[in-house]
């Protein structure tokens, strides 16, 4: 909903609410190398997610050359996973449908988890324009707070009647078998509860200068302080572990400069530099252990992760053959300090976590085109075709500690594709 207070002064309110539930049954059949025989695994899972987001924003033309914009936002998100059930059987005789319950971690297990997150922030930008220069300055503050809590329980076989282990799950775990044949044991880990927060405060300024009819220069700087905290400890944990607490404060000066030279009315050459950063997500920081049923491995976060700082350079040629058409080619390069990667932490089980490497580089070539097919035949007027392709080469430098568990001293960035079309 929007409201015009008077000409040049607008206020708008935006709201969004979404609520989604997914009910999933996963059945896996296959050969297990550790057991030396086929296994049958089943997971029953229901996950409920909701998000409410609101933003109040204003735009005010103070004079012909001065404009103020501002915004404030508030959001809540929730994820509830009540009673995910996992069970695994060894296939004794597939022809006779003979299956034996496999009493081990991850089998006969029930998992409960809930996540609540709140985000709020505000910001304002003041813009001034003249015939040859445009100036912008502003500030913003954004805060995020998250709480995650999980508990795990498992049916542990303690009986003397092995025939019980051949029953279907709904019969095997019937109340009559709880006590004489199975005990319900809590398996909650110390890392199954965590709270985390992220505060980002920034001020920024930029200028767009028309140095001549052919040359335009855009430059800017963003001064930013971020403070990220995470604390992990569960009172229901069945093993003792000191609470894990991590605090990361980062002060950054992010700069950018972009020069655009018009070769003629239809062609430009751009040269650009910009510094950016990537923060570890809460999911990558939290030491919480998650079991990936598809790949049969555990995934956990790393509270020692730090921010990645990235330096970007770009050289681009553009040709505009028509009002809606463009042909462009770019050369680009990136330098990463402390890039975050997913790494294998258990060679036998293939379990993964996240780690900062020392540094990495990426260089590439990108070409793109957008054409109106009406230029070839008037029947095709209004029909456009667009394409984009990039070739990218990345290389990463590992720390001496990482070299102990890695195959190669240099390699591409984890998960990186050498091309995109």
N, C-alpha and C positions, 0 to 999 in steps of 0.2 A: 504494500500500500504506500502511496506517495502523496505528498501535499506540497503545493506551491504557496509559500507564505506571501511572496510578492515576486514580480519578475526578477529572475536571477537568483532566487533563494528557494531551494528545494530541500525537503526532508523526506527520507524514505525508510520504511521498516520492512525487513525481509525475514520470513520465518520458514523453517522447514522441520518436519517431523517424519521420521521413517522407522518402521518396525518390521522386523523380518525374523521368521523362524525356519530352520532347516532341520529336517528329520532324515537321518542317513543310516542305512544298513550296509556294511561292508563285509564281504565274504572273500577270504583269500585261501586258495588251495595251491600247494606246491611242495617241492622237495626242500627240506631243511638240512643244510650241510652239517650243522652241529649235532643233529639227532641221527643223521644218516637215514632218514625216512620221510615220507610225506606228512604234512601237517595241514590241519584245517583251522583257520582262525576266523572269528566273527567279532565285529564291533557294532554296537547299537549306540547311536549318538543323536542327541537333540541339542541344538544351539539356538539361543534366542538373542537377537541384537536389536538395540534401539538407539536412535540419535535424535536430539532436539537441538536446533541451531537457530540463533536469532542475531540480526545485525541492524543497528540503527545508524544511518549515515546521512550526512548533509553536504550540500554544495552551495556556496555563496559567492556570487560575483560582486566583490566589494567595489571595484572600479572597472573601467574598460580594460585595464592592464593587470588587475590583481584578483586572484580567485583563491578561496579557501575551501578545502574539502576535509571532512573528518568522518570517523567511523568508530563505533564501539560494538563489541560482539560478546556473546555468551553462548556456550554450548555444553551439553551433557551427553555422554554416551555410556552405554551399558552393554555388557556381554554376560550371559548366564548359560552355563553348561551343567545342567543338573543330571547327574547319574549316567555318565558314559560307561558302558559295560564292555569289557574285553574278555574273550575266552579263547583258548587254544587247545585243540585235541591232536594227538598223534594218530595217524591213520594206520590202524593195525591191519585191516583187511577191507579194501575199498569195495570189492565185489559183494561182501556180506554186510556192508555199511557198519563196520565195527570200528569205533573210535574210542580212544582212551584219553581222559582228561589229563592235561599236562600241568602239573602243579609247580608253577614257577612265577617269578615276577612278570607282570604284564598279562597273566592268565588268571581268570577268575577274579578280575580286579574291577572295582567301581570307583569312578573319578567324579568329583564335584568341584566346580570352579565358578568364580564370579569376578567380574571386573567392572569398576566404576571410574569414570574419568570426567573431569570438569576443565573447561578451557575458557578463559576470558581475556579480553584485551581492548586496547583503544589506540588511536593514532590520528594524526592530523598532518596535512600538507598545505603549504602556502606556495602559490605559483604566481610569478610576475613575468610579463612579456613586454618586449619592445620590438622595434623593427629589426634589430640585428642580434638580440640575445634573449633567451628565455631562462629564468632562474626558478629553481624549486628547492624548498627546504622543509624538513618535517621531522617528526619523532613518533615512536611507537613503543608500546609495552605489551607483551603477550605472556600469559602465565598458564601453565598446564599442570594439573595434579591428578595422579592416578593411584588407585588402590586395587591390588589383586590378591585374591585369597583362594586357596585350593586345599582339598583334602582327598586322601586316597585310602581305600579299604580293600582287603583281599581275603577271599575264602582260602584258608590254609587247611590242607588235608591232614587230619590227625587220627583217622580211624584205622580199623584193622580189617575192614571188608573191602577188598579191591574191586568187587563187582559194582560198587557205587560209582566208581570212576568211569564206567562205561555208559552211564545214564545221560540223557539229554540235560542241558543246563537247568531247565525249569523244574525237572524232577530231582536232579542231583543237589540243587541248592534249596530244596523245599525245607520248610521249618523243621520237619521231623529229622533231618540230617544235620541240623546245626546243633553242635554239642557232641554227639557221639562220633560223627564223621568229619565235620568241618568246624573250624573256629573262624570267626570274623575278626581279622587283625588289622589295626590301623597301620598304614604304611606311609603316612604323610612325611615329607622331607622338610628339613629346616628351611629350604629355599622356596617352599610352596606358598609363602606369603611375602609380598613386598609392597612398599609404597614408594612413589617416585614423584618428582616435581621438576619442572623446567621453567625458568624465568629468562626472558629475552628483552632487554631494553636497548633501543637503538635511536640514533639521530643521523640524519642524512641530508645531503645537499647535492644538487646537480646543476649544470649549466649547458645550454644548447646555444652555440655561437655560429652565426653565419659570417664567416671571415671574408668571403667573397661570393660572387654569384655561383661559383663552381665548388666551393669548399665549405663544408659544415663540420663542426667539431662538437661532440657531446662528451662531457666528462662529469664525474661525480665521485663521492666518497660516502661510505656508510661506517659510522663508528658504533660498535656493538659490544655489549657485555652480556654473556650468558652464564647462568649458574644452574647446574644440573645436579640433583641429589637423588640417591636411591638407597633404601634401607631394606634388608631382607632378613626375616626371622619368623618362624611359625611356632606358636605355643603348643601345637599338637604334634610336633615332630617326634619321631620315635628314636632319633639319634641326636646326641648333643653336638652342637656346633656353635661357635661364636657368631653373633649377628654380623652380617656383612653390610658395611656402610661405605658408600663411595660418594665423593663430592668433586665435581669438576667445574672450575670457573675459567672462562675463556674471554679474553679481551681481543677484539679483532678490528682492524682498519681495512675495510674492503673497498678497493678503488676500481674505477673503470674509466676507459677513454676509448672513444670511437670516432674515427675520422672518415667522412664520406666525401669523395671527390666525383663530381659529375663530368665524365668524359665528353658527353654530349647530352641532348635532351632525353635519350633513351637508355643510356648506359651509366652505371656507377661502379666505382671501386671503393670498397670499405676495408679499413684496417682497424682491428679492435683488440683491446686487452681488458681483462676483467679478473678480479679475484673473488672467489666464492668459498663456501665451506659446506661440509656435510656433517651432521651430528649423528651419533649413534642413537637409534630408536630405543625406547624403554625395553622393548622385546629383546634387543641385542645386548642390553646392559644387564638385565635381570638374570641371576643365576638359576632361575626356575628351569626345571628339567621337563621337557615335553617329548613324548614319544611319537615319532612319525610312523604311523602304521603302514603307509604306502611303501616307504623305503626301509622299514624295519630297523630304525635307528633312533637314537636319542639326540635331541637338539637342546642346547642350553646357551644362555647368554654369558657375557664376560663383563663384570663390573669394572675392569681396568681399562676399558676402551676410552680413547680420547678423540676429539674432533679431527676431521680431515680438512686440511686447507688446500685449495686448488687454485692454480694459476692457469688462465685460459688465454690463448692468442688465436686470432682468426684473420684470414685474408680472403676477401670475397669479391667476385665480379658479378654484376647483375646487368641483364639486358631486358628491357620491357618492349617487346615488339608490338603489343596492343594494350588497351586499357586494362584488360583482365588477364594478361599473359606475362610470363616471366621465364627467363632462362638464366640459371645461376650456377656458378662453380666456386667451391670454397676449399681452402687448405686450412687445417686447424691443428692445434696442439694443446695438450694439457699436462700439467705437472702436479702430482698429488703428493702431499706430505701426510704421512700416517694414514694411508688408505685402509678402510675397513673391509675385511674379507671373511667369507665363511671358510673355516678350516676343519680338517679332520683331526680329532683329538684321541681317537681310539682306532688303531689300525685293524684290530680284530673285529670290532662291531661296527666300524664305520661311523661312530658317533661324531657329531659336529658341534662346533661353537664358532665364535667370532674373534678376530684378532686384528691388531694394527700391524701392517707391514711398515718397513722403513720409508720407502717412497716408490712412486711409479710414474710412468709416462704413457701418453697415448697420442698418436699422430694419425691424421686421416685426410681423406679426400672425399668431398661430398658434391654431387651434382643433382640439380632438380630442374623440372620444367613444368609449366602449366600453359596449356594451349586451348584456344577456342576453335573447335572444329569447323565453325562457320567460315573461317578463312579459306578452307578447302572446298566447301560446298554450302550454298545458302540453306539447303535443306537441314543441315546440321547446326544452324544458328542456335546459340544458347546452350549447346552441349560442350562441356569442357572435359579435358583429360589431364591428369596430373601424375607425375612420377617423381620419385626421389630414390637415390642410391648413395651409399656411403661405404668406403673401404677404410678400416681402422686397424692400426697395429698398436698393441699395448705391451709394455714390459714392466715387470715389478722387481724391486730389489728387496730381498728378504733379510731379516736380522739374523745374526749368527745362531741364536737360539732356535729360530724357525728352520734353519738349514739342517738341524739334527734330525728333523722328522719329515723333510721334504725331499722329493726326488731330484728336482732341478734347482740350481741356484738362481736362474732367471727363467721366467715364463710369462704368458699373458695374465692379465688380471682374472681372478676367479669369476667364472660365469660370463665372461666377455665374448661376444661374437665378433669375428673378424670382418663381417659385412652385414649390412642391413639394406633391404630393398622395399 
